[in-house]
Amino acid sequence: MHLFIYCILLLYIINYTYGSYSIYVVPSSSISSNEETGTLENPFSTIEQARSYLRTIFRLSKYRIALYPTYHFLKNHTLSFDEHDHLITFTKMSDNERNQIQLERKKNLIELDFPIISGGIRLTDWINDQGIWRIRIPDSLPAVTQLFVDGHRAIRSRLPTNGYFNYEKGLDNSTQLAYQGFIYHEHQFDNITLSSTSTSEFIIYHSYTTSRHYFSQNFPQNRTVLFSNPSLSVIGNTSIIQESGQRFHLENIYEGMINQEGSFYFDSLEHLLYYHARKNENPQTTIIILPIAEKILSIVNVNKMEWNSIGFQHSAWIGSNKTIPIDGRAAVDYLDQSIVAIYMRNSSEIKLDNIEISHIAGYAIQIDRKCEEINIVNSQMYDLGAGGIRIGIDEKIKYNDEQWIQNIIIENCTLYDSGHLFPMGVGILLQCQTRNILIRENTLYQFFHTAIQIGWSWSYEESLCYNHTISFNYIHHIGQYLLSDLGGIYTCGILNDTVILNNVIHNIYGYFLHDWGIYLADGTSQVIISNTIVYNTGSAGLTMIYGFNNTFENNILARVSNESDGALSLYRRESIDHLSFTFRHNIIYDIVNESGRWIFQVQAPDPFSAPYVIMNYNCYFNLYSNMFIFGLGRLVFSEWQETNHDMNSLISDPLFVNAESQCNFFTLNNDSPVIKNLGFKPIMQLTQWKSGC
């Protein structure tokens, strides 16, 4: 017995000293699996074979599974790991290892820079009919919502090919029909094929979300179209109608495919997929991949696993149920398991390092219940159907310590180009049951809704979302004029011990209004925001709906474009005993040429006569020396000071270096009055920041 223990310890020491074992995977259809041992001479053909092998052996140290840099197709299933899988590192082969693989084994492989685990299949044997290619799709696939051609997302055929249609108005909102149709403009659907048997879709815009609908009936006599599945909200008759603009577009439309190169159409009755090829594309050489697996990687009940230098691509969304509501926000944020490429639950010490997630249908990563010590670093996520990383759950399970998701790090990652199927997807979303999340030194851009959202309660109830740090992130080009009611950073609920610091946020523009730089939504409380720069926003640089004990210190709010919203806004206060916020040592730099500019707006009606805020040692400046007004009473600065606000503040040029170009960073001149007189501490330029207007 002692000898056995000694041997085990010796084996552990040897493994620890000399590194982990390596197992090799090279996709192949020509080699018998009986000959595969996982060595360089006889590598496994699939990752599942390597996984199965490791489950049969006793091990105390980490094993390395090295993948050949090519596509590893999963063939319509999810790559799953559970409690049997631990102490594994997945990575790409070294160049030396790659060169030792037999030529016969890799002669038909597509050579890539790194291995890609794909949830799709490659489509070959297209029939070319004068530039319109077609191919039969397996009957098991009820719909096709995505297609990728030579590494790029193909256009799902749509009308109009650019922009969107506008319907005339919604239906009577006292009936259920208000959720299932609208009145369209005369001749709007002339020369467009609409069929209840097809998978053509209406995509309708509702302020901050979209809904997807299948055609049911058309009544030309009163220009009414009805859908087989309802919306979760009234179509066209809401109080925020201007924010949606009564917009819609059509997808998976045959006429759209005929009119536009690079687009595809799926005939669900005949199970034929059509692709309108671009002029330089050839059906024999073009790589076309159809996603068929809705989830690529599942990690549940796993301890100690690492993924390094690997790509994950081609997750699917198979929209086939024509009766359920398909609200985009609900589809990706409110489901227990969202549409996601990589899913984790009840796992710890998982590291994703230098990975790339792209060409997917929903979120890139979801970190669900009972996860801890998860590190996502040095990685890229782009061409996303919804958003980037979703952490937490969409319901409050109080007093249940077993559910917490905690000690997560997201660092030095780049997330961009999202919302292709669900535009309201968030870059990084922190929901309930989360604590100790660090989001640091990331770059997020080209999101239609919000880059980072913290909290999920929209009230004074406990959010179960605590102790988060959002720091040194570069956030830009959010909203992109498509949706409304959004922000660069969005918060809600009580967020004890949460700090937002040293971030740069710019170019936040929605479709209508409510496009804020930092958006403190309902109930946001106990948050500290400091050393953050917000500029080029459609509405206020910083807005707060209601909450208490928030602190804004040493920030810059600049170049807000909306004339009525001001640079700083407070919508309402819910209790007379609540200090809404403290606002000190900040700079507001305004460029709107409007006299009587409402620089600090308090939205009426307010339940109390004046906002309960502390404001002091701030600098306010208008490029045209126009007069500012403050607060609910629309007071000029001197009157505002008489209410014991901003007693030590200035209206003065802060003296930014080269401020006239509006393209440089907000570096202060050494003679700046905010440094000399107001105690402002200069904010260092982020390493990720790029110049430009």
C-alpha positions, 0 to 999 in steps of 0.5 A, a space after each residue: 500500500 505504501 509502495 502504491 502511494 509512493 509511486 503515485 507521488 513520484 508520478 505526480 512529481 515527475 509530471 509537475 517537474 517535466 510538464 503535462 502530457 500532450 495528445 494530438 487531434 487532426 481531423 480525418 475521414 480516411 483513417 480508421 479510428 482503431 489506429 488512432 492513439 493520440 500521438 503525432 504519428 497516429 493522432 485522434 480525428 476528433 476532440 471527443 476521442 481525446 476527451 473519451 481517452 482521458 476519461 479512461 486513465 488515472 491522472 494527477 497532472 494537466 494534459 495538453 490536447 493540441 489541435 491541428 490549425 484547421 476546422 474541427 467540425 462538430 457535426 450538429 452536436 455540442 462539445 460537452 465537458 462535465 465532472 469527468 473532465 478536469 486538468 486539461 489544456 486545449 491549445 493549437 499545435 506548435 509549428 514543429 508539431 504541425 510539421 510532423 503530421 503525415 502529409 497524407 493525414 492533412 492533405 485535404 485540410 483547410 490550413 488556418 492560423 489557429 484551430 477553429 471549433 465549428 458548429 457548422 458544416 461546409 456546403 459543397 456541390 452547389 448548382 450554379 444557375 447564372 450566378 444564383 447558386 442553390 443546394 438542398 439542405 437536410 430536412 432536419 433543419 427547419 430554418 436557415 438564419 445565417 450563412 458564412 462565405 469565405 469567413 464573412 457573414 452573408 446577408 440574409 435576404 431582406 427588403 429594403 436592402 438598406 434601411 427599413 420600411 415604416 408602417 402607418 400605425 398599430 392596431 386597436 390596443 384594447 385587443 390582442 391583435 395589437 400584439 400581432 399586426 399593424 396597418 401598412 401603407 398603400 402598395 407597401 407589399 406590392 411585388 413582395 411574396 408573403 406566405 404563411 408557409 415560409 420562414 420569411 420574417 418581419 423584424 419590428 423595432 420597439 425602442 430598445 429591442 426588436 421582435 421577429 414575426 412570421 406572416 399569417 394573413 393579409 387583409 388588403 381591404 383595410 391594409 392590415 397584416 397579421 402574424 402567427 406569433 405575437 409581440 411581447 409589447 403592443 406594436 405601434 401604440 406605445 408611449 414611446 412611439 417616436 423612439 421606435 419610429 414605426 420601423 420594420 424590415 423583412 428577412 428571408 425574402 426571395 425578391 431581396 436575394 434576387 436584388 442583392 449580391 452576397 445574400 441568401 434565401 431559404 425555401 423552407 418548403 423545398 428545403 433549398 438554399 439559394 445564394 446570390 454569388 458575388 462576381 468573384 466567387 466560384 462554387 468550387 473554391 468558395 468556402 461556405 459554412 452553414 451553422 447547425 449547432 446552437 451551442 458549440 461548447 458546454 462546460 458544466 461541473 468542470 474544475 481546472 480547464 484552459 482554452 488557449 489560441 483556439 477559435 469558436 465559430 458558427 453557432 446557429 439560431 434555428 427559428 422555427 416555432 411560428 407561435 411563440 413570441 420572439 422578442 430579441 431582448 427576451 431571446 438572449 437575456 431572459 432565458 435560463 440558457 440564452 442563445 450562446 456559443 460557450 456555456 459554463 455552469 457550476 465550474 471553477 478555475 476555467 481560463 479562456 486565453 487568446 481565444 476568438 469567438 466569431 460568426 455566431 447567432 447569440 452571445 459569445 459566452 454565458 457564465 451561469 450559476 455556481 461558477 467561480 474563478 473564471 478568467 477571460 483574457 487577451 481574447 476577441 469576440 466579433 460578428 456576434 448575433 447578439 452580445 459578448 459575455 453574459 454573467 449571472 441569471 435573470 431572476 433573484 434567488 435570495 439567501 442561496 449562497 450556492 448560486 453565486 457567480 463570483 471572482 470573474 476576470 475579463 481583461 484585455 479583450 476586444 468585443 465588437 460588431 454585434 447584434 446581427 440577429 438580436 440588436 439589443 445584445 449587450 457587450 458585457 452583461 452582469 445580472 443577478 447573483 454576481 459578485 467580485 467581477 473585474 472588467 478591465 482594459 477591454 475595448 468594446 464598440 459597434 454595439 446597437 444597445 449598450 456596451 456594459 450593463 450592471 444590475 438587473 432589478 430596476 428598483 430599490 430591491 436588492 439586485 444581488 449584483 455586488 462589488 464589481 469593478 469596471 475600469 480602464 475600458 474603452 467604449 465607443 460607437 454604441 447605438 449606431 442610430 438604430 435603437 433607443 434607451 441605451 448607454 455606454 455603461 448602463 446600471 440599475 438597482 442597488 450595486 453595493 461596492 461597485 466602482 466605475 473608474 478610468 473608462 473612456 466612452 464616446 460616440 453614443 448615438 441612438 435612433 431618437 433620444 435616450 442615448 446616454 454616455 453613462 445611464 444610471 437607470 431605475 434604482 441605481 444606488 451606491 455606485 462610485 464613478 470617477 476618472 472617466 471621460 464621456 464625450 460625443 453623446 446624443 443625450 446627457 453624458 451622464 443621466 440618473 433616473 432615480 437612486 441614492 448615494 451615488 458619487 461622481 468625482 473627477 470626470 469629464 462630460 463633453 460635447 453632448 449634442 442634444 439641446 434640451 437634455 443638458 450634459 447632466 440629468 436627473 429624472 426623479 427622486 423617489 424619497 425625500 430622505 435620499 441623497 441622489 448623488 454627489 457631483 464634485 471635481 468634474 468638468 462639463 465642456 459644452 459646445 451647443 450654441 444655445 443661450 439658456 442651455 440647461 446644463 443640469 436638467 431635473 426632469 419635471 414633474 419631480 415629487 419634491 421641489 428641488 433635487 437632493 444632490 451635493 454639487 461643488 468644485 466643478 467646472 462648467 464651460 460653453 464654447 460660445 459663452 452662452 448662459 447655463 441654467 440649473 435644476 428644476 427651477 431653471 436657475 442661472 448660475 448665480 441663483 443656483 449657487 444661492 441654493 448652496 450648490 456649486 458654491 466653489 465651482 467655476 464657469 471657466 475654460 478648463 484649457 484642454 490642449 488643442 481643444 478646437 480640433 475636437 479630435 484629441 484626448 482631453 489633456 489639460 494645460 498646466 495652467 488649467 484653472 480646474 487643476 489650480 483651483 478645483 482640485 481636479 486630477 488629470 486623467 491619463 490617456 488609455 492605451 487603447 484610445 484612438 484619436 479621431 472625431 
